[in-house]
Every structure is written in C-alpha cells, then in structure tokens.
Amino acid sequence: MGSVGTPRRDQAADDSAAEPSVGVATRLGRLGWVRIAVSLALLAAVLWPLVAQKDSFPFSNYPMFSFPRDRDSTVNVAIGFGADGQPVTLSPESIAGSDQVIHAARAVGDAVRSDAAPALCEEIARRVAAGSTPAASIEIVTETFDVVDWFDGDTEPDQRVVHARCEVRR
C-alpha cells in the first residue's frame, strides 16, 4: 500500500489504460514528424538515381551492372614472345617501369592511341633485355574478344591488330 495520495503501482497502470486514446499527431509529436520527413527524404535520395538514370556519388544506380554491354571487348596489350614463338607474360615493370598494373595498361593504351607504339615497344625491349624475362621479341597489339565465348573457353581473340613489333637485343 502506498502513502496517502500516492497511487499504488498497480493502480497507476490501470489508470493509464483508462485514459482516452490520443491521436497519431499528438503521440508522434514534433520530433516524430521530423524523423519521418528525414527518413522519406533519404529514401527519395537513394531511389533518385533509378529515376534520373544519372550516376553520382554517393547515390548510384551502378551503371556498370545495369546497362546492356557489348559482347566484344577490345584491349591494348604488350606481349612478349620466346625464341620458340610462344607467348611470354610481361610484368608491369617491363612494360611501364612500375609495378602498377594500371600504369602499364595506361602506357600501352596511350601509345596505341598516339601512334607511339614503336617507341614503347623499343622501350619495353630494353627493359626486358636488362631483366630476366625470357622474351626474344615484343609486340604491341590490340585484341578484340567475344567476352561470352572467352568465358566459355575460347580465349583466342576474334581480331588482332599489331601496332609494333621489335626484337629484344641481349
């Protein structure tokens, strides 16, 4: 039993259940509506790239996955060949003087686009000659592959354009 004028614990619970119901607006209060508005605004921001078909950080519709791609993929590469004519993998350092794969890919692509493939070929040949890569010749080429066929095991290019060929002088 509580003191005079203080309701008992079980009596207070019963009294709150007997209170008339309060409308949604009153129960949510001002802070609740702000939370709902912020949540809806964030939801709209996340979904907006889908509607606008525009890719921008940090909200993205991931266009690399959401648009159809061509089956053909073209790559510019530097390839070494051994004395027996078999392909020899060249390291990024042999190609671009750096251990960065992206730098090597960029160097080959830039050389092909600017008609500087013969100069890059000679530069690669000098690096290979100074190192231990067993290549006897170098080619700068553009290869086109059918991507679906490539993943099915047909790894030979559909088209191959040689931009430069040079010998490795040791």
Backbone as CSV, one residue per row, in Angstrom:
resi,resn,N_x,N_y,N_z,CA_x,CA_y,CA_z,C_x,C_y,C_z
1,MET,0.815,-1.171,0.000,0.000,0.000,0.000,0.864,1.241,0.000
2,GLY,0.473,2.209,-0.785,1.237,3.439,-0.851,0.766,4.406,0.214
3,SER,1.465,5.537,0.352,1.068,6.558,1.316,-0.177,7.270,0.804
4,VAL,-0.723,8.071,1.621,-1.973,8.751,1.286,-1.721,9.678,0.101
5,GLY,-2.560,9.621,-0.916,-2.473,10.482,-2.079,-1.553,9.945,-3.173
6,THR,-0.795,8.891,-2.872,0.083,8.303,-3.880,-0.553,7.004,-4.352
7,PRO,-0.822,6.899,-5.639,-1.459,5.671,-6.107,-0.504,4.498,-6.024
8,ARG,-1.066,3.349,-5.822,-0.261,2.139,-5.822,0.221,1.870,-7.246
9,ARG,1.275,1.101,-7.328,1.871,0.796,-8.618,0.861,0.147,-9.565
10,ASP,0.115,-0.824,-9.100,-0.846,-1.497,-9.963,-2.024,-0.595,-10.298
11,GLN,-2.327,0.323,-9.425,-3.421,1.248,-9.678,-3.007,2.250,-10.765
12,ALA,-1.728,2.723,-10.782,-1.255,3.673,-11.783,-1.316,3.039,-13.158
13,ALA,-0.968,1.776,-13.276,-1.019,1.089,-14.565,-2.445,0.996,-15.056
14,ASP,-3.365,0.753,-14.147,-4.767,0.662,-14.547,-5.290,2.013,-14.986
15,ASP,-4.860,3.098,-14.345,-5.330,4.429,-14.695,-4.867,4.821,-16.096
16,SER,-3.608,4.473,-16.478,-3.111,4.852,-17.796,-3.852,4.103,-18.884
17,ALA,-4.284,2.914,-18.597,-5.041,2.149,-19.585,-6.428,2.746,-19.752
18,ALA,-6.913,3.441,-18.727,-8.249,4.002,-18.784,-8.260,5.374,-19.449
19,GLU,-7.070,5.984,-19.721,-7.031,7.296,-20.356,-7.597,7.205,-21.753
20,PRO,-8.241,8.268,-22.218,-8.779,8.234,-23.582,-7.629,8.152,-24.580
21,SER,-7.862,7.526,-25.734,-6.790,7.374,-26.722,-6.450,8.728,-27.318
22,VAL,-5.166,8.878,-27.614,-4.660,10.136,-28.134,-4.417,9.940,-29.631
23,GLY,-4.665,10.949,-30.455,-4.475,10.857,-31.908,-3.018,10.653,-32.281
24,VAL,-2.791,10.199,-33.512,-1.436,9.928,-34.009,-0.586,11.183,-33.957
25,ALA,-1.126,12.307,-34.362,-0.359,13.555,-34.384,0.140,13.922,-32.997
26,THR,-0.677,13.719,-31.996,-0.286,14.054,-30.639,0.755,13.081,-30.121
27,ARG,0.578,11.803,-30.425,1.544,10.795,-29.939,2.904,10.973,-30.585
28,LEU,2.948,11.249,-31.890,4.235,11.403,-32.561,4.958,12.656,-32.111
29,GLY,4.234,13.702,-31.952,4.858,14.949,-31.556,5.697,15.507,-32.691
30,ARG,6.287,16.639,-32.452,7.072,17.332,-33.474,8.302,16.510,-33.884
31,LEU,8.992,15.913,-32.941,10.195,15.133,-33.229,9.884,13.918,-34.096
32,GLY,8.757,13.273,-33.872,8.371,12.117,-34.670,8.160,12.475,-36.128
33,TRP,7.534,13.621,-36.383,7.299,14.044,-37.774,8.615,14.401,-38.461
34,VAL,9.542,14.977,-37.731,10.864,15.291,-38.291,11.570,13.999,-38.691
35,ARG,11.485,12.999,-37.845,12.117,11.706,-38.154,11.506,11.084,-39.409
36,ILE,10.200,11.153,-39.527,9.535,10.601,-40.714,9.957,11.371,-41.959
37,ALA,10.006,12.696,-41.870,10.394,13.520,-43.021,11.825,13.226,-43.453
38,VAL,12.734,13.110,-42.489,14.135,12.800,-42.806,14.236,11.416,-43.438
39,SER,13.520,10.443,-42.922,13.545,9.090,-43.480,13.031,9.081,-44.912
40,LEU,11.946,9.786,-45.174,11.403,9.848,-46.538,12.367,10.567,-47.483
41,ALA,13.014,11.619,-46.996,13.983,12.342,-47.824,15.164,11.440,-48.184
42,LEU,15.664,10.675,-47.222,16.771,9.751,-47.502,16.342,8.656,-48.464
43,LEU,15.165,8.136,-48.296,14.650,7.116,-49.202,14.541,7.671,-50.623
44,ALA,14.043,8.897,-50.756,13.944,9.527,-52.078,15.330,9.736,-52.683
45,ALA,16.319,10.134,-51.876,17.677,10.351,-52.381,18.301,9.047,-52.859
46,VAL,18.047,7.970,-52.167,18.603,6.671,-52.560,17.951,6.181,-53.855
47,LEU,16.663,6.412,-54.012,15.948,5.927,-55.196,16.066,6.863,-56.398
48,TRP,16.463,8.108,-56.191,16.521,9.083,-57.274,17.388,8.627,-58.461
49,PRO,18.585,8.050,-58.281,19.369,7.629,-59.444,18.629,6.641,-60.350
50,LEU,17.737,5.848,-59.800,16.958,4.931,-60.634,16.011,5.693,-61.552
51,VAL,15.447,6.769,-61.049,14.503,7.566,-61.826,15.249,8.447,-62.823
52,ALA,16.322,9.082,-62.371,17.035,10.058,-63.190,17.993,9.423,-64.185
53,GLN,18.324,8.154,-64.016,19.315,7.480,-64.863,20.631,8.263,-64.876
54,LYS,21.014,8.792,-63.721,22.246,9.547,-63.577,23.057,8.921,-62.459
55,ASP,24.318,8.705,-62.714,25.190,8.083,-61.727,25.990,9.164,-61.026
56,SER,25.884,9.218,-59.703,26.692,10.181,-58.966,26.916,9.666,-57.552
57,PHE,28.094,9.962,-57.027,28.446,9.558,-55.678,27.683,10.426,-54.699
58,PRO,27.207,9.957,-53.589,27.290,8.595,-53.081,26.101,7.733,-53.489
59,PHE,25.154,8.317,-54.207,23.987,7.548,-54.630,24.191,7.135,-56.078
60,SER,24.162,5.843,-56.336,24.480,5.341,-57.659,23.474,4.296,-58.093
61,ASN,23.230,4.255,-59.401,22.389,3.183,-59.942,23.265,2.064,-60.511
62,TYR,24.569,2.114,-60.240,25.540,1.102,-60.649,25.417,0.775,-62.137
63,PRO,25.710,1.754,-63.004,25.510,1.543,-64.438,26.373,0.427,-65.015
64,MET,27.492,0.120,-64.367,28.317,-0.957,-64.911,27.609,-2.300,-64.831
65,PHE,26.575,-2.392,-64.019,25.816,-3.625,-63.901,24.408,-3.520,-64.476
66,SER,23.909,-2.297,-64.672,22.502,-2.149,-65.011,22.222,-1.850,-66.478
67,PHE,23.240,-1.649,-67.290,23.023,-1.399,-68.705,23.583,-2.545,-69.532
68,PRO,22.963,-2.846,-70.655,23.483,-3.923,-71.504,24.888,-3.586,-72.009
69,ARG,25.707,-4.582,-72.100,27.079,-4.407,-72.581,27.239,-5.158,-73.895
70,ASP,28.195,-4.691,-74.713,28.528,-5.406,-75.938,29.212,-6.710,-75.599
71,ARG,29.072,-7.675,-76.474,29.777,-8.945,-76.269,31.261,-8.799,-76.557
72,ASP,31.607,-7.844,-77.419,33.009,-7.671,-77.799,33.714,-6.721,-76.846
73,SER,34.933,-7.084,-76.488,35.772,-6.245,-75.638,37.135,-6.110,-76.309
74,THR,37.609,-4.877,-76.404,38.888,-4.611,-77.068,39.902,-4.152,-76.033
75,VAL,41.090,-4.750,-76.074,42.159,-4.390,-75.142,43.460,-4.174,-75.896
76,ASN,44.231,-3.206,-75.429,45.569,-2.956,-75.960,46.552,-3.601,-75.004
77,VAL,47.454,-4.424,-75.541,48.397,-5.148,-74.688,49.789,-5.189,-75.297
78,ALA,50.757,-5.385,-74.416,52.131,-5.657,-74.836,52.383,-7.129,-74.522
79,ILE,52.835,-7.868,-75.521,53.050,-9.312,-75.355,54.491,-9.628,-75.732
80,GLY,55.120,-10.443,-74.902,56.444,-10.944,-75.239,56.318,-12.312,-75.885
81,PHE,57.296,-12.659,-76.727,57.335,-13.987,-77.344,58.725,-14.565,-77.152
82,GLY,58.771,-15.830,-76.747,60.042,-16.510,-76.573,60.656,-16.851,-77.929
83,ALA,61.865,-17.379,-77.915,62.550,-17.756,-79.152,61.760,-18.821,-79.914
84,ASP,60.948,-19.609,-79.189,60.130,-20.649,-79.823,58.786,-20.118,-80.335
85,GLY,58.542,-18.810,-80.171,57.301,-18.209,-80.649,56.142,-18.273,-79.673
86,GLN,56.362,-18.888,-78.530,55.299,-18.986,-77.526,55.181,-17.669,-76.744
87,PRO,53.958,-17.273,-76.389,53.777,-16.025,-75.633,54.459,-16.077,-74.263
88,VAL,55.011,-14.951,-73.866,55.661,-14.796,-72.565,54.988,-13.610,-71.879
89,THR,54.517,-13.813,-70.670,53.864,-12.734,-69.931,54.897,-11.699,-69.508
90,LEU,54.579,-10.442,-69.788,55.453,-9.339,-69.384,54.917,-8.724,-68.102
91,SER,55.811,-8.373,-67.213,55.402,-7.746,-65.951,55.084,-6.269,-66.188
92,PRO,54.306,-5.667,-65.289,54.065,-4.221,-65.403,55.374,-3.429,-65.391
93,GLU,56.360,-3.907,-64.644,57.650,-3.213,-64.604,58.349,-3.263,-65.963
94,SER,58.230,-4.394,-66.662,58.816,-4.481,-68.002,58.104,-3.546,-68.971
95,ILE,56.801,-3.402,-68.806,56.012,-2.589,-69.737,56.125,-1.102,-69.432
96,ALA,55.965,-0.717,-68.168,55.880,0.707,-67.832,56.938,1.180,-66.849
97,GLY,57.819,0.295,-66.405,58.832,0.706,-65.433,58.269,0.891,-64.039
98,SER,57.106,0.305,-63.780,56.428,0.440,-62.493,55.784,-0.896,-62.161
99,ASP,55.542,-1.145,-60.883,54.873,-2.399,-60.529,53.350,-2.259,-60.558
100,GLN,52.853,-1.132,-61.039,51.418,-0.856,-61.075,50.798,-1.335,-62.392
101,VAL,49.868,-2.258,-62.300,49.199,-2.817,-63.481,48.463,-1.728,-64.250
102,ILE,47.810,-0.837,-63.543,47.058,0.239,-64.201,47.994,1.144,-64.995
103,HIS,49.170,1.429,-64.470,50.138,2.256,-65.206,50.556,1.555,-66.492
104,ALA,50.781,0.264,-66.414,51.185,-0.488,-67.599,50.075,-0.481,-68.651
105,ALA,48.846,-0.727,-68.229,47.720,-0.724,-69.168,47.555,0.658,-69.796
106,ARG,47.702,1.687,-68.986,47.561,3.054,-69.494,48.674,3.385,-70.484
107,ALA,49.899,2.957,-70.179,51.024,3.240,-71.072,50.800,2.614,-72.450
108,VAL,50.324,1.382,-72.474,50.082,0.703,-73.755,48.924,1.377,-74.499
109,GLY,47.837,1.647,-73.790,46.692,2.304,-74.422,47.050,3.673,-74.983
110,ASP,47.788,4.458,-74.207,48.206,5.789,-74.669,49.114,5.682,-75.892
111,ALA,50.018,4.731,-75.893,50.938,4.562,-77.023,50.180,4.176,-78.295
112,VAL,49.189,3.302,-78.171,48.408,2.899,-79.345,47.613,4.086,-79.880
113,ARG,46.970,4.826,-78.983,46.137,5.959,-79.414,46.959,7.094,-80.031
114,SER,48.196,7.262,-79.603,49.013,8.380,-80.093,50.041,7.940,-81.138
115,ASP,49.893,6.751,-81.667,50.824,6.213,-82.677,52.264,6.155,-82.174
116,ALA,52.431,5.972,-80.870,53.765,5.866,-80.280,54.095,4.422,-79.910
117,ALA,53.382,3.462,-80.479,53.609,2.052,-80.151,55.028,1.591,-80.489
118,PRO,55.617,1.993,-81.630,57.002,1.549,-81.904,57.999,2.015,-80.841
119,ALA,57.844,3.239,-80.361,58.756,3.749,-79.322,58.563,2.980,-78.018
120,LEU,57.304,2.702,-77.646,57.054,1.926,-76.428,57.603,0.515,-76.580
121,CYS,57.452,-0.068,-77.751,57.961,-1.421,-77.999,59.470,-1.479,-77.756
122,GLU,60.190,-0.503,-78.272,61.650,-0.453,-78.088,62.020,-0.257,-76.613
123,GLU,61.253,0.568,-75.936,61.490,0.810,-74.512,61.276,-0.474,-73.700
124,ILE,60.213,-1.190,-74.015,59.938,-2.468,-73.332,61.053,-3.470,-73.635
125,ALA,61.492,-3.524,-74.893,62.562,-4.452,-75.290,63.841,-4.173,-74.499
126,ARG,64.157,-2.890,-74.268,65.351,-2.548,-73.473,65.199,-3.027,-72.030
127,ARG,64.021,-2.833,-71.448,63.807,-3.296,-70.071,63.876,-4.814,-69.975
128,VAL,63.278,-5.496,-70.951,63.295,-6.966,-70.952,64.723,-7.467,-71.108
129,ALA,65.511,-6.838,-71.981,66.904,-7.256,-72.194,67.728,-7.102,-70.917
130,ALA,67.414,-6.093,-70.114,68.156,-5.854,-68.876,67.687,-6.767,-67.737
131,GLY,66.547,-7.397,-67.904,65.997,-8.238,-66.844,66.122,-9.723,-67.164
132,SER,65.269,-10.515,-66.527,65.355,-11.973,-66.685,64.168,-12.571,-67.446
133,THR,63.294,-11.731,-68.010,62.155,-12.252,-68.777,62.674,-12.919,-70.040
134,PRO,62.253,-14.164,-70.319,62.803,-14.906,-71.461,62.136,-14.565,-72.807
135,ALA,61.868,-13.299,-73.054,61.242,-12.911,-74.315,62.316,-12.568,-75.339
136,ALA,62.086,-13.001,-76.586,63.005,-12.696,-77.684,62.459,-11.561,-78.547
137,SER,61.142,-11.340,-78.473,60.528,-10.242,-79.222,59.321,-9.715,-78.446
138,ILE,58.914,-8.508,-78.827,57.787,-7.832,-78.177,56.826,-7.377,-79.258
139,GLU,55.526,-7.459,-78.953,54.513,-6.899,-79.835,53.567,-6.021,-79.013
140,ILE,53.196,-4.892,-79.599,52.136,-4.046,-79.045,50.924,-4.300,-79.935
141,VAL,49.853,-4.834,-79.359,48.697,-5.246,-80.161,47.383,-4.772,-79.551
142,THR,46.377,-4.718,-80.413,45.002,-4.500,-79.982,44.267,-5.788,-80.297
143,GLU,43.672,-6.383,-79.275,42.938,-7.640,-79.445,41.482,-7.434,-79.094
144,THR,40.608,-8.040,-79.884,39.172,-7.978,-79.627,38.691,-9.394,-79.339
145,PHE,37.959,-9.528,-78.245,37.452,-10.828,-77.805,35.936,-10.792,-77.718
146,ASP,35.303,-11.936,-77.965,33.898,-12.123,-77.627,33.911,-12.576,-76.169
147,VAL,33.423,-11.720,-75.297,33.548,-11.958,-73.858,32.837,-13.242,-73.431
148,VAL,31.652,-13.476,-73.946,30.899,-14.672,-73.562,31.650,-15.925,-74.012
149,ASP,32.131,-15.911,-75.256,32.908,-17.064,-75.744,34.190,-17.248,-74.934
150,TRP,34.819,-16.136,-74.538,36.056,-16.220,-73.765,35.816,-16.976,-72.462
151,PHE,34.698,-16.652,-71.785,34.393,-17.344,-70.532,33.934,-18.781,-70.771
152,ASP,33.542,-19.080,-71.996,33.208,-20.473,-72.346,34.439,-21.261,-72.781
153,GLY,35.620,-20.627,-72.772,36.858,-21.340,-73.072,37.546,-20.930,-74.358
154,ASP,36.904,-20.152,-75.229,37.519,-19.704,-76.480,38.307,-18.426,-76.199
155,THR,39.564,-18.573,-75.776,40.368,-17.436,-75.344,41.186,-16.811,-76.472
156,GLU,41.008,-17.278,-77.695,41.702,-16.672,-78.838,40.957,-15.409,-79.260
157,PRO,41.688,-14.338,-79.584,40.999,-13.110,-79.994,40.291,-13.281,-81.342
158,ASP,39.163,-12.573,-81.490,38.447,-12.580,-82.768,39.161,-11.707,-83.783
159,GLN,39.827,-10.686,-83.289,40.573,-9.781,-84.160,41.847,-9.379,-83.442
160,ARG,42.926,-9.228,-84.217,44.220,-8.884,-83.631,44.933,-7.930,-84.571
161,VAL,45.277,-6.740,-84.072,45.986,-5.746,-84.870,47.328,-5.488,-84.209
162,VAL,48.420,-5.733,-84.952,49.763,-5.496,-84.429,50.160,-4.066,-84.768
163,HIS,50.448,-3.269,-83.743,50.837,-1.870,-83.942,52.353,-1.720,-84.007
164,ALA,53.084,-2.610,-83.345,54.550,-2.554,-83.357,55.094,-3.920,-82.989
165,ARG,56.230,-4.250,-83.590,56.938,-5.496,-83.273,58.414,-5.158,-83.230
166,CYS,59.112,-5.620,-82.193,60.550,-5.349,-82.096,61.258,-6.525,-81.437
167,GLU,62.527,-6.645,-81.710,63.340,-7.733,-81.153,63.985,-7.274,-79.855
168,VAL,64.183,-8.231,-78.974,64.912,-7.962,-77.726,66.383,-8.269,-77.992
169,ARG,67.230,-7.242,-77.875,68.670,-7.421,-78.128,69.384,-7.583,-76.805
170,ARG,70.006,-8.746,-76.618,70.716,-9.016,-75.361,72.208,-8.933,-75.562
